[in-house]
Structure formats: structure tokens, C-alpha cells
């Protein structure tokens, strides 16, 4: 009974299952996997079938997976893409892409002070934030010092506040955004297929 009640990431981490498949619009797979010390992958939207999936956003939703080992993840995601209705054999064999070393790779890191969840979404705990930033910087330096690949710091990405998304969300307020999302889900669920 306990095993059935565990979320997928916990089941994999506990050893009850080697893999899990699910959907992701904005972090459901990758964020969960990263917090459970697993590998997660959100394939490009439109490259996996959505048969039987309750789609919240056609723009963001896709079927993905998480696994304890990157090889298992490569096999599972490849299988899902290969067996999709839109598959034309043009998807990469992820197993062939797995490298045994990092030579020739460029690994970019964003500024952890600039890229944080907005205060309206999460209440930061100063000690936890400091520990996360410290671990992030140590990991980056360890990779850089190993000489295994080129490390690029700081990678500049467009902030939501720079492209108008944050302003729209701020103007609506968190409760309005939540209400709009809830309305969209209910509206989509009521539409005949």
C-alpha cells in the first residue's frame, strides 16, 4: 500500500522502480527528478505522442521521463519518441549520444542570484538559499578545475521581466493567475474531444 502512495520520483529513489514516465509543462519532471537525485528529461514539445494525456498547455506540455541512470532515461525517451504517432524515424538515438567523457563540451552556468523563483511563488529560507548557492558554485568550480570541459559563467538568459511575462503576471496577481489556470483546466476538461 505504501509503495502505491509514493510519488514517482520517490519510488525510483527508493528502488521500487527504475524508470517513470510523465508529463511536463514547467518542471513536473525535471524539478522533481533533480530534487530526488535522478535524471529527468523534457523532450522538445511535439516530439512525443500525447494520446491519453490531459494537456494543460499545447505550447508547453510534453511527455517525458525520469530514471536513476542516464542510460535508462535515454532508452525510455527514445522508445516513447520512436513509437509516437508522428514518428518518422528522425529522432536521435539518445544512447548513441551518451558520451563517456566531457571532452569538447561547453557547460554554461547562470547567475544563481539572478535566477530564483519569484517571492510570490516561494518563500525563500536564507540558510537554504545560501547552501544551494554554495553547492552550485562549488560544483561549477570542481567541473572547471577538472579540465574536463569548457565552463562558461555567466550565461546570460532573458529574464521574464525583460520580455513582459512578469509584468503581466504581476498585474494579474498570483490569485488571478491561479484562477485563470484553473479556469483553463476546467474549460479544457469540459470540451468534447
MOJOCOR-V862351 format. One record per helix or strand of 3 or more residues. SS is the DSSP state (H for helix, E for strand). FROM is the first residue (numbers start at 0). TO is the last residue. If there is no record, write none. Layout:
SS,FROM,TO
SS,FROM,TO
//
This chain:
H,1,4
H,7,13
E,18,23
H,29,34
E,38,40
E,61,66
H,69,81
H,93,96
E,105,108
H,125,145
E,149,152
H,159,162
H,164,189
//
